[in-house]
């Protein structure tokens, strides 16, 4: 996740990989959700393209996991009012 925050040139590839993992093996991701939530805390610092890809990558997790969805909503609200 640090590559996403550091604006690496390969960010989009990592996000596409995350999206594929979420779609194909969302149950495997359960133990890694805290790390994904942590990366969402940096959402407001990401470029628009990266943020859109990150949101697209985790949308299926948000549909399936209520706790994750609640955390995502809280993070988005904080980002909305911090600018």
C-alpha positions, 0 to 999 in steps of 0.5 A, a space after each residue: 500500500 505504500 506504493 499507492 501513497 508514494 505516487 509510484 508509476 506502477 500504482 495503477 498496476 497495484 490497484 488493478 491487482 487489488 481489484 482482481 484479488 477482491 473480485 476473485 478471492 474476497 474471502 482471502 482478503 478478510 485478514 488484510 482488511 485493516 491494512 486496506 482500511 489504513 490505506 484509505 486513510 490517505 485517500 485525500 492525499 492521493 491524486 484523483 486518478 489513483 483515488 478513483 482506482 482505489 475506490 473501484 478496487 474496494 467497492 466489492 469489499 464494501 458491498 460485502 463487509 458492513 464494518 468495512 463499508 462503515 469505515 469507508 463512509 467515515 473516512 469519506 466524511 472526514 475527507 469531505 470536511 477536511 478540505 
